[in-house]
Amino acid sequence: MTIDDKPAQRRRRKADEPSESGAQATRRKLLAAATRLFSEFGYNAVSVRAIAQEAGVNAALVNYHYGTKEALFEEVIRINTSDHVADRLHRLTQAKRTGREPTLEEVLEIYVSPLIFGDEVSSGAFARLHSVMVSERSDVFEDIASRAFAAVNIAFVDELQRCLPQLPRNTVIWRLYALVGTLLFFDTRPAPPGILTVSGGGCDPSDRKELFRQVMPFLIQGMLAPAP
C-alpha cells in the first residue's frame, strides 16, 4: 500500500464507524426497547437478540454500546429512576432552605408525591421495573438498586429519624421500605387484584388524588406507631 492509499483507508474505516448522532439514536432505540421488554417480561426472559429486534438494530450493537445485558438493564433502571430521585432530593433541599425543619407529613409528602403524581408512562415503567428487581431478586439487582436508590433513601431516612427521634434508625428504615412496597402495590396494572371488585368500583387507584388522600394518613400513622 502506498502513502497515498492511507488517507482513503482511514476514510473508509471512519465511514464504517457509527457517527456520534447515529450512535446516540441507536442507544435511544435500545433503551426504549429494553425498557418496554424488561417492564413487560422481566429481566431473565428477555434476550439481547429480542432487545435488538425490538429496537430494529443488529444484535451486535447491544454489546457495542453496553457490553452486557446486565449493563443495559442498569442503564434502563438509572434512566427510569433519575427523575424520581432528582425531584425528591431537590424538593427536600428546597424545604430545608425555608428556615425551619420540615414536618413528618411534609417529608413524607415530598417522598411520596413523585411516585403517585409522576408522569403516567414513566411512573408505570418505574414501578414495573422495580417489581422486576423485587421478583427476580439477585445479588446483581441488589447492587443495581443500591446505586440507583441509596442516596435518596439515606437522605430521607435521616430526615425521618429527625422527625421521629423516639424510633431506632432500623425501625425507620423498615417503615420507609414498607411505604415503598405499599405504593408499588397500588401501581399494579390494571389495578391491584380485587380492589375494584371488593369496593364495587369505589376504590380506583388510577384516581391519583384520591389515592394520595387515602394513603397519606395511613403512612403517617404507620411512621408514628411505637417501636415494636
ROSE-897546 format. One line per 5 residues: their letters; for each residue x negated, z negated, y of N, C-alpha, C. Coordinates in steps of 0.02 Angstrom, whole numbers. Layout:
# ROSE-897546
a) X/Z/Y/X/Z/Y/X/Z/Y  ...
//
This chain:
# ROSE-897546
mtidd) -43/0/-60/0/0/0/-45/0/62  -30/43/110/-69/47/171/-46/-6/220  -85/-16/273/-67/-64/325/-1/-45/357  9/22/364/71/45/396/133/29/355  124/18/289/181/4/246/206/-68/253
kpaqr) 163/-114/276/181/-185/276/239/-201/322  241/-175/384/299/-190/427/364/-167/396  364/-110/363/426/-85/332/447/-130/275  397/-156/237/413/-201/182/443/-266/209  414/-292/264/440/-354/294/511/-344/319
rrrka) 524/-283/348/592/-269/372/642/-268/315  621/-237/258/666/-234/200/680/-304/173  626/-346/169/634/-414/144/680/-454/190  671/-446/255/712/-482/303/785/-459/299  795/-394/287/863/-368/282/899/-396/221
depse) 860/-411/168/890/-440/107/910/-513/116  881/-549/165/896/-619/175/960/-627/215  999/-678/201/1060/-688/240/1043/-702/313  1079/-670/359/1069/-686/429/1096/-755/443  1077/-784/500/1100/-852/515/1175/-855/520
sgaqa) 1205/-806/554/1278/-806/560/1311/-794/492  1282/-750/452/1308/-738/386/1303/-800/341  1247/-835/348/1238/-896/309/1288/-949/329  1301/-955/393/1349/-1004/417/1419/-988/392  1436/-923/392/1502/-903/368/1509/-917/293
trrkl) 1455/-905/256/1456/-919/184/1465/-994/171  1429/-1035/208/1434/-1108/200/1505/-1131/215  1535/-1103/267/1604/-1122/284/1652/-1104/227  1643/-1044/200/1686/-1022/145/1677/-1068/84  1616/-1085/68/1603/-1128/11/1631/-1198/21
laaat) 1624/-1225/81/1650/-1292/96/1727/-1292/91  1758/-1240/119/1831/-1236/117/1855/-1229/45  1822/-1187/6/1841/-1177/-64/1830/-1240/-104  1773/-1272/-94/1758/-1333/-132/1807/-1389/-114  1825/-1394/-51/1873/-1445/-29/1940/-1435/-64
rlfse) 1964/-1372/-66/2028/-1358/-98/2025/-1375/-173  1973/-1352/-206/1970/-1360/-279/1956/-1433/-299  1909/-1466/-266/1896/-1535/-282/1957/-1579/-269  1993/-1564/-214/2052/-1603/-197/2107/-1595/-250  2114/-1534/-275/2169/-1520/-322/2153/-1538/-394
fgyna) 2090/-1524/-415/2075/-1530/-486/2024/-1585/-502  1994/-1614/-452/1942/-1664/-463/1873/-1633/-469  1824/-1675/-472/1754/-1652/-472/1734/-1623/-540  1748/-1658/-594/1723/-1638/-659/1753/-1572/-684  1815/-1558/-664/1850/-1499/-690/1831/-1435/-652
vsvra) 1795/-1442/-597/1780/-1383/-555/1707/-1362/-566  1698/-1298/-581/1630/-1272/-593/1604/-1237/-530  1539/-1228/-528/1507/-1191/-473/1536/-1120/-471  1545/-1090/-529/1572/-1022/-531/1643/-1019/-501  1684/-1070/-515/1752/-1071/-488/1751/-1078/-412
iaqea) 1706/-1119/-386/1700/-1126/-313/1680/-1060/-281  1630/-1027/-311/1607/-963/-284/1663/-911/-286  1700/-909/-342/1755/-861/-348/1809/-875/-296  1825/-939/-285/1874/-957/-234/1851/-937/-165  1785/-943/-152/1758/-926/-87/1746/-851/-79
gvnaa) 1747/-814/-135/1736/-743/-131/1663/-724/-122  1618/-766/-150/1546/-752/-143/1513/-756/-212  1450/-735/-214/1412/-739/-277/1397/-811/-293  1401/-828/-358/1390/-897/-380/1320/-922/-362  1271/-876/-359/1203/-897/-343/1198/-926/-273
lvnyh) 1245/-909/-228/1243/-934/-160/1260/-1008/-155  1295/-1035/-205/1307/-1108/-205/1241/-1144/-211  1200/-1123/-259/1134/-1154/-268/1088/-1139/-209  1094/-1079/-181/1052/-1060/-124/1065/-1107/-65  1129/-1121/-51/1146/-1160/9/1146/-1236/-3
ygtke) 1163/-1257/-64/1172/-1329/-76/1129/-1358/-132  1101/-1316/-174/1058/-1340/-227/1097/-1358/-290  1146/-1403/-284/1184/-1426/-342/1258/-1436/-323  1299/-1440/-374/1370/-1454/-362/1378/-1523/-331  1338/-1571/-353/1341/-1638/-326/1327/-1639/-251
alfee) 1276/-1601/-230/1259/-1597/-159/1315/-1565/-119  1347/-1514/-148/1404/-1483/-114/1462/-1532/-109  1475/-1570/-162/1528/-1619/-159/1514/-1671/-105  1452/-1694/-100/1436/-1743/-49/1447/-1715/21  1431/-1651/31/1442/-1621/96/1517/-1616/111
virin) 1557/-1600/60/1630/-1599/68/1655/-1668/89  1631/-1720/56/1651/-1788/73/1630/-1804/144  1569/-1787/162/1544/-1802/230/1586/-1768/283  1601/-1704/273/1640/-1666/322/1710/-1695/329  1740/-1714/273/1809/-1737/274/1817/-1810/294
tsdhv) 1762/-1847/297/1766/-1917/319/1736/-1928/388  1697/-1880/413/1661/-1891/475/1708/-1905/534  1764/-1868/538/1810/-1879/594/1841/-1948/590  1860/-1970/530/1889/-2037/523/1839/-2091/542  1778/-2084/518/1727/-2134/532/1710/-2136/606
adrlh) 1699/-2078/636/1680/-2075/706/1736/-2101/751  1798/-2083/735/1854/-2105/777/1861/-2181/775  1856/-2210/716/1865/-2283/711/1808/-2320/746  1747/-2298/737/1690/-2331/769/1694/-2324/845  1715/-2265/869/1721/-2254/941/1776/-2300/970
rltqa) 1833/-2303/937/1887/-2345/962/1869/-2419/960  1832/-2440/910/1810/-2509/906/1761/-2525/963  1715/-2479/976/1668/-2488/1031/1704/-2493/1098  1753/-2449/1108/1791/-2450/1171/1829/-2515/1178  1858/-2540/1124/1897/-2603/1128/1852/-2661/1147
krtgr) 1790/-2660/1124/1744/-2715/1138/1715/-2712/1208  1725/-2655/1243/1700/-2648/1311/1749/-2673/1364  1806/-2699/1343/1857/-2720/1390/1842/-2789/1421  1791/-2823/1396/1775/-2889/1422/1803/-2945/1380  1843/-2929/1329/1868/-2980/1283/1864/-2953/1213
eptle) 1861/-2998/1165/1858/-2977/1095/1926/-2954/1071  1931/-2898/1035/1996/-2876/1009/2025/-2925/959  2091/-2930/958/2126/-2974/911/2125/-2944/841  2146/-2985/792/2151/-2961/723/2197/-2900/720  2255/-2904/751/2302/-2848/749/2271/-2785/780
evlei) 2234/-2793/835/2203/-2735/867/2148/-2705/823  2109/-2747/790/2056/-2722/746/2087/-2683/687  2140/-2712/658/2172/-2677/602/2204/-2612/624  2235/-2612/682/2266/-2551/707/2214/-2496/717  2155/-2514/744/2102/-2465/754/2080/-2436/686
yvspl) 2076/-2478/635/2053/-2455/570/2107/-2412/535  2169/-2434/542/2224/-2404/504/2250/-2339/535  2255/-2337/602/2288/-2281/636/2261/-2213/616  2195/-2202/615/2171/-2135/596/2191/-2115/525  2199/-2165/480/2218/-2149/412/2292/-2130/407
ifgde) 2333/-2159/450/2405/-2145/447/2424/-2086/492  2396/-2084/552/2417/-2034/601/2370/-1975/609  2317/-1972/567/2270/-1917/573/2304/-1851/557  2267/-1796/573/2293/-1728/558/2314/-1724/486  2374/-1698/474/2404/-1699/407/2360/-1665/355
vssga) 2330/-1607/373/2290/-1571/325/2226/-1609/308  2189/-1631/361/2126/-1665/348/2139/-1733/316  2192/-1768/337/2206/-1833/307/2224/-1826/234  2263/-1774/217/2281/-1764/147/2220/-1750/105  2175/-1707/129/2114/-1692/92/2071/-1755/86
farlh) 2067/-1793/140/2028/-1856/140/2054/-1902/85  2120/-1912/83/2149/-1957/33/2138/-1932/-38  2148/-1867/-49/2141/-1841/-117/2068/-1842/-140  2022/-1828/-94/1952/-1830/-112/1930/-1901/-127  1956/-1948/-89/1939/-2018/-103/1967/-2038/-171
svmvs) 2026/-2013/-188/2055/-2027/-254/2013/-1998/-309  1983/-1940/-298/1938/-1910/-347/1880/-1957/-361  1851/-1985/-308/1794/-2031/-318/1815/-2094/-354  1876/-2117/-341/1900/-2177/-374/1916/-2163/-448  1951/-2109/-461/1973/-2095/-530/1916/-2071/-575
ersdv) 1867/-2036/-546/1811/-2011/-585/1748/-2052/-570  1757/-2115/-567/1705/-2161/-542/1640/-2154/-580  1585/-2152/-543/1519/-2148/-573/1469/-2176/-523  1408/-2187/-545/1356/-2211/-500/1342/-2160/-445  1348/-2096/-462/1338/-2043/-412/1389/-2050/-356
fedia) 1453/-2058/-375/1505/-2064/-324/1498/-2127/-284  1475/-2181/-315/1464/-2243/-279/1412/-2233/-224  1359/-2196/-240/1308/-2181/-190/1336/-2138/-134  1376/-2088/-151/1405/-2044/-101/1452/-2083/-55  1495/-2125/-85/1542/-2165/-46/1505/-2214/-1
srafa) 1451/-2243/-25/1413/-2289/15/1385/-2255/77  1358/-2196/68/1330/-2160/126/1385/-2138/174  1444/-2122/148/1498/-2098/191/1534/-2154/229  1544/-2211/196/1588/-2263/224/1553/-2329/242  1491/-2338/220/1460/-2405/228/1458/-2427/300
avnia) 1437/-2384/345/1427/-2404/415/1492/-2428/447  1546/-2388/438/1610/-2407/469/1639/-2469/436  1633/-2475/370/1662/-2534/337/1625/-2598/354  1559/-2594/359/1521/-2653/378/1539/-2675/449  1546/-2626/494/1565/-2642/563/1632/-2677/566
fvdel) 1680/-2654/526/1747/-2684/528/1748/-2750/490  1709/-2758/438/1704/-2823/405/1678/-2875/455  1627/-2856/494/1601/-2901/545/1655/-2922/595  1695/-2874/618/1748/-2889/666/1803/-2931/635  1822/-2915/573/1874/-2953/540/1851/-3025/526
qrclp) 1788/-3033/509/1764/-3101/497/1761/-3141/562  1747/-3108/617/1750/-3142/682/1821/-3166/696  1870/-3124/679/1941/-3142/689/1965/-3195/639  1931/-3199/582/1953/-3243/527/1896/-3288/505  1871/-3330/550/1812/-3371/533/1824/-3420/476
qlprn) 1888/-3433/460/1903/-3480/406/1894/-3449/337  1885/-3383/334/1879/-3349/269/1806/-3333/253  1787/-3340/189/1720/-3317/168/1716/-3241/177  1655/-3217/189/1645/-3146/201/1669/-3104/142  1655/-3127/81/1676/-3088/23/1752/-3083/18
tviwr) 1788/-3134/40/1861/-3130/41/1885/-3077/90  1852/-3074/148/1869/-3022/197/1856/-2953/168  1802/-2945/131/1786/-2880/101/1838/-2861/48  1857/-2909/5/1910/-2896/-44/1972/-2870/-9  1991/-2902/45/2054/-2886/79/2050/-2820/116
lyalv) 1991/-2803/143/1985/-2738/176/1994/-2682/125  1965/-2690/66/1972/-2637/15/2041/-2636/-15  2076/-2693/-17/2146/-2693/-37/2188/-2654/13  2171/-2661/77/2205/-2624/130/2195/-2549/120  2132/-2529/107/2118/-2458/97/2157/-2431/37
gtllf) 2160/-2470/-18/2197/-2448/-76/2271/-2440/-62  2299/-2485/-21/2370/-2480/-2/2383/-2415/35  2341/-2399/83/2351/-2339/123/2341/-2275/82  2292/-2276/37/2282/-2217/-5/2342/-2206/-52  2372/-2260/-76/2431/-2254/-118/2488/-2220/-81
fdtrp) 2497/-2238/-18/2551/-2207/21/2535/-2135/41  2473/-2113/30/2456/-2043/43/2463/-2000/-19  2489/-2029/-74/2503/-1989/-134/2552/-1934/-117  2538/-1873/-141/2583/-1816/-128/2618/-1796/-192  2685/-1781/-188/2725/-1778/-126/2747/-1846/-100
appgi) 2749/-1898/-142/2765/-1966/-120/2744/-2013/-176  2730/-2076/-161/2715/-2124/-214/2771/-2125/-266  2754/-2126/-330/2804/-2120/-383/2861/-2172/-376  2922/-2146/-372/2981/-2189/-373/3006/-2215/-307  2965/-2210/-253/2986/-2243/-191/3048/-2209/-161
ltvsg) 3053/-2144/-166/3111/-2109/-138/3173/-2123/-181  3165/-2125/-247/3221/-2139/-291/3246/-2210/-283  3201/-2258/-286/3221/-2329/-281/3254/-2344/-215  3229/-2312/-161/3257/-2326/-94/3314/-2280/-76  3334/-2235/-121/3386/-2186/-104/3366/-2142/-46
ggcdp) 3301/-2129/-41/3276/-2086/13/3263/-2123/77  3276/-2188/79/3268/-2226/141/3197/-2244/157  3152/-2242/107/3081/-2258/118/3041/-2195/105  3023/-2160/158/2988/-2096/152/2921/-2101/188  2866/-2105/151/2800/-2113/181/2779/-2055/226
sdrke) 2814/-1998/221/2797/-1944/267/2819/-1959/338  2863/-2008/347/2880/-2033/414/2825/-2082/434  2773/-2057/466/2713/-2096/478/2725/-2155/526  2769/-2145/574/2783/-2200/620/2817/-2258/583  2863/-2242/539/2897/-2294/501/2849/-2327/451
lfrqv) 2806/-2287/421/2756/-2314/375/2712/-2364/412  2689/-2346/471/2647/-2391/510/2685/-2455/528  2748/-2447/549/2789/-2505/570/2800/-2553/512  2810/-2527/452/2824/-2568/394/2761/-2600/364  2707/-2563/364/2647/-2586/329/2604/-2634/370
mpfli) 2602/-2624/436/2558/-2665/477/2571/-2740/470  2634/-2765/474/2645/-2837/465/2620/-2862/397  2629/-2822/346/2605/-2839/279/2529/-2846/278  2495/-2799/309/2422/-2801/311/2396/-2860/351  2428/-2874/407/2407/-2930/450/2415/-2996/412
qgmla) 2474/-3005/382/2486/-3068/346/2442/-3075/285  2426/-3019/253/2380/-3020/197/2311/-3044/218  2288/-3021/275/2224/-3043/301/2225/-3117/320  2282/-3142/344/2287/-3211/369/2298/-3261/312  2314/-3238/253/2328/-3285/197/2267/-3330/185
pap) 2279/-3392/163/2222/-3437/148/2177/-3408/94  2115/-3427/95/2069/-3405/43/2091/-3432/-24  2085/-3394/-78/2106/-3417/-144/2061/-3474/-169
//
